[in-house]
Amino acid sequence: MIFIIFLMGLPWAGDVHANSNPKFKPKAKPKTSCTVIRTKYTVSDQIEYRYGVVVGQNVATITSNKSDSQDVMTGLVGGLAAQVIWPKGFTLQPEVLYSKKGCMFTDTGLTYDIDYVEVPVKAMFRLHMSHVQPFVFAAPYVAYAIKLTETANITPDDTYLNLINKLDYGFGVGGGFDVWKIQIAFRYSWGFPQVNSETFPLRSKVFTVSAGIFL
């Protein structure tokens, strides 16, 4: 009898006795809940699209290997532009422009004034700063001549238009900066094909200063 009372006084014996009692309900362990909220940001969520207009001025010439000295011509350039802005400073800016190019041969007085529809595509890298955002870019382009004015009046202008290569394409480099919604850009570009179909090469080179506003 003494031995049985001793056994029931042990700690584990009390648990056995409690579990055998149907009225005994062990205390439930507190439940701990943890909610994890994940937010996914994809690249497409961070891409920004803007549209605007661009106007400026070309300072153009046509280089050749002839002895004639040449002078530059100035002409207007302008049109529509769009921007696809990726994170970390990369921007793609295609443009559709009406662009006046040409040159003047000072020895002969011959002047080529050629109007193009030009499509440059600027691949830009921008530095994100507080107010002014500078950038650099590379810009391949393609252009198509729609009008030619020749001041020497040796032959009709439409005949000269048929003598030149209407399709022009080339490459440009430049830089500039953005301030709020205003963009100032500088571009130097040079054409790859010959401007005319004669044996000596005439290739277009243009320096462009432009201003744009984007919304």
C-alpha positions as CSV (number, residue, x, y, z in Angstrom):
1,M,0.0,0.0,0.0
2,I,2.8,2.4,0.8
3,F,4.6,1.4,-2.4
4,I,1.5,2.3,-4.5
5,I,1.1,5.7,-2.9
6,F,4.8,6.3,-3.6
7,L,4.4,5.5,-7.3
8,M,1.4,7.9,-7.7
9,G,3.4,10.7,-6.2
10,L,5.9,10.6,-9.0
11,P,5.6,13.3,-11.7
12,W,4.9,11.0,-14.6
13,A,2.3,9.1,-12.6
14,G,0.3,12.3,-12.3
15,D,0.2,12.7,-16.1
16,V,-0.9,9.2,-16.5
17,H,-3.7,9.7,-14.0
18,A,-4.7,12.9,-15.6
19,N,-4.9,11.4,-19.1
20,S,-7.0,8.6,-17.8
21,N,-9.5,11.0,-16.5
22,P,-12.1,11.7,-19.2
23,K,-12.9,15.1,-17.8
24,F,-9.3,16.2,-18.1
25,K,-8.6,18.4,-21.1
26,P,-4.9,19.3,-21.7
27,K,-4.2,22.8,-22.4
28,A,-3.9,23.5,-26.1
29,K,-0.6,24.9,-27.3
30,P,-0.9,28.5,-28.5
31,K,-1.0,28.8,-32.2
32,T,1.5,31.1,-33.9
33,S,0.5,32.5,-37.3
34,C,2.9,34.2,-39.7
35,T,1.8,36.0,-42.9
36,V,4.4,36.7,-45.6
37,I,3.4,39.4,-48.1
38,R,5.4,39.3,-51.3
39,T,5.3,42.1,-53.8
40,K,6.6,41.4,-57.3
41,Y,7.9,44.2,-59.5
42,T,8.4,43.2,-63.1
43,V,10.4,45.2,-65.6
44,S,7.2,45.9,-67.6
45,D,5.7,47.7,-64.5
46,Q,8.6,50.1,-64.4
47,I,8.8,51.0,-68.2
48,E,7.6,54.5,-68.9
49,Y,6.3,55.8,-72.3
50,R,6.4,59.4,-73.4
51,Y,5.6,61.2,-76.6
52,G,6.6,64.6,-77.9
53,V,7.7,66.9,-80.7
54,V,11.3,67.8,-81.7
55,V,12.5,70.9,-83.6
56,G,16.0,72.1,-84.4
57,Q,18.5,73.1,-87.0
58,N,20.9,71.1,-89.3
59,V,24.4,72.3,-90.2
60,A,25.0,70.1,-93.2
61,T,27.6,69.5,-95.8
62,I,28.5,66.9,-98.5
63,T,32.0,65.7,-98.6
64,S,33.8,64.6,-101.8
65,N,37.3,64.0,-103.1
66,K,37.0,66.7,-105.7
67,S,39.0,69.9,-105.4
68,D,36.0,72.1,-105.2
69,S,35.9,73.9,-101.8
70,Q,32.6,73.4,-99.9
71,D,30.6,75.4,-97.5
72,V,28.0,74.2,-95.0
73,M,24.2,74.7,-95.4
74,T,21.8,75.3,-92.6
75,G,18.3,73.9,-92.6
76,L,15.4,73.2,-90.4
77,V,14.6,69.8,-88.9
78,G,11.5,68.8,-86.9
79,G,8.9,66.1,-86.3
80,L,7.5,63.6,-83.8
81,A,9.3,61.5,-81.3
82,A,8.5,58.8,-78.7
83,Q,10.4,57.5,-75.7
84,V,10.5,54.0,-74.1
85,I,12.3,54.5,-70.8
86,W,13.6,51.5,-68.9
87,P,15.0,51.4,-65.4
88,K,18.6,52.2,-64.7
89,G,18.9,54.9,-67.3
90,F,18.4,53.2,-70.7
91,T,16.0,54.9,-73.1
92,L,15.0,54.2,-76.7
93,Q,13.9,57.2,-78.7
94,P,12.6,56.7,-82.3
95,E,11.8,59.9,-84.3
96,V,10.1,60.7,-87.6
97,L,11.6,64.0,-88.9
98,Y,11.5,66.3,-91.9
99,S,15.1,67.2,-92.4
100,K,16.9,69.6,-94.8
101,K,20.4,68.7,-95.8
102,G,22.9,69.6,-98.6
103,C,25.9,71.7,-99.3
104,M,27.3,74.5,-101.3
105,F,30.3,74.3,-103.6
106,T,31.8,77.8,-103.3
107,D,34.0,77.5,-106.4
108,T,31.2,76.8,-108.8
109,G,28.2,78.3,-106.9
110,L,26.4,75.0,-107.1
111,T,24.1,74.4,-104.1
112,Y,22.4,71.1,-103.2
113,D,19.4,71.6,-101.0
114,I,17.8,68.2,-100.3
115,D,14.7,67.5,-98.2
116,Y,14.5,64.2,-96.5
117,V,12.0,62.2,-94.4
118,E,14.4,60.8,-91.8
119,V,13.9,58.2,-89.1
120,P,16.7,58.1,-86.5
121,V,16.5,55.7,-83.5
122,K,18.4,57.0,-80.5
123,A,19.7,54.4,-78.0
124,M,20.3,56.6,-75.0
125,F,21.9,56.2,-71.6
126,R,20.8,58.7,-69.0
127,L,22.2,59.7,-65.6
128,H,19.4,60.1,-63.1
129,M,20.0,63.3,-61.2
130,S,17.8,65.7,-59.3
131,H,16.9,68.4,-61.9
132,V,19.2,68.0,-64.9
133,Q,19.6,64.5,-66.4
134,P,22.6,64.3,-68.9
135,F,22.7,61.6,-71.5
136,V,24.7,60.2,-74.4
137,F,23.3,58.2,-77.4
138,A,24.0,56.3,-80.6
139,A,21.6,56.8,-83.4
140,P,21.4,54.8,-86.6
141,Y,19.1,56.4,-89.2
142,V,17.4,55.9,-92.5
143,A,16.2,58.7,-94.7
144,Y,14.4,59.2,-98.1
145,A,14.8,62.2,-100.3
146,I,11.5,63.8,-101.4
147,K,12.7,67.2,-102.8
148,L,15.9,68.7,-104.2
149,T,16.5,72.3,-105.0
150,E,19.6,73.1,-107.1
151,T,20.5,76.8,-107.3
152,A,22.7,76.8,-110.4
153,N,19.6,76.1,-112.6
154,I,21.7,74.1,-115.1
155,T,18.9,71.5,-115.4
156,P,15.5,71.3,-113.9
157,D,15.4,70.4,-110.2
158,D,13.3,67.2,-110.8
159,T,16.1,65.9,-113.1
160,Y,18.6,66.4,-110.3
161,L,16.3,64.5,-107.9
162,N,16.3,61.5,-110.3
163,L,20.2,61.6,-110.4
164,I,20.7,61.4,-106.6
165,N,20.3,58.3,-104.5
166,K,17.0,59.0,-102.8
167,L,17.7,56.5,-100.0
168,D,20.2,57.6,-97.4
169,Y,21.2,55.8,-94.2
170,G,24.0,56.2,-91.7
171,F,25.0,56.5,-88.1
172,G,25.1,59.3,-85.5
173,V,26.4,59.9,-82.0
174,G,25.6,62.7,-79.6
175,G,24.5,63.8,-76.2
176,G,22.4,66.3,-74.3
177,F,20.3,66.7,-71.2
178,D,16.7,66.7,-70.0
179,V,15.3,69.4,-67.8
180,W,11.7,68.6,-66.6
181,K,9.9,67.7,-69.8
182,I,12.3,69.6,-72.1
183,Q,15.1,67.8,-74.0
184,I,18.2,69.5,-75.5
185,A,20.2,67.3,-77.9
186,F,23.3,67.5,-80.1
187,R,24.0,64.9,-82.8
188,Y,26.7,64.4,-85.4
189,S,25.8,61.9,-88.2
190,W,27.3,60.8,-91.4
191,G,25.8,58.9,-94.3
192,F,27.2,55.7,-95.7
193,P,25.9,55.7,-99.4
194,Q,26.8,58.2,-102.0
195,V,24.4,61.1,-102.4
196,N,24.6,60.9,-106.2
197,S,25.3,58.2,-108.7
198,E,28.5,59.8,-110.2
199,T,31.9,58.1,-109.9
200,F,33.3,60.4,-107.2
201,P,31.8,60.0,-103.8
202,L,29.5,62.6,-102.3
203,R,28.4,61.7,-98.7
204,S,26.3,63.6,-96.3
205,K,27.6,64.8,-92.9
206,V,25.3,66.7,-90.6
207,F,25.5,68.4,-87.2
208,T,22.1,68.8,-85.6
209,V,21.0,70.9,-82.6
210,S,17.4,70.1,-81.4
211,A,15.0,70.8,-78.6
212,G,12.0,68.6,-77.7
213,I,9.1,68.5,-75.3
214,F,7.8,65.2,-74.0
215,L,4.5,64.5,-72.2
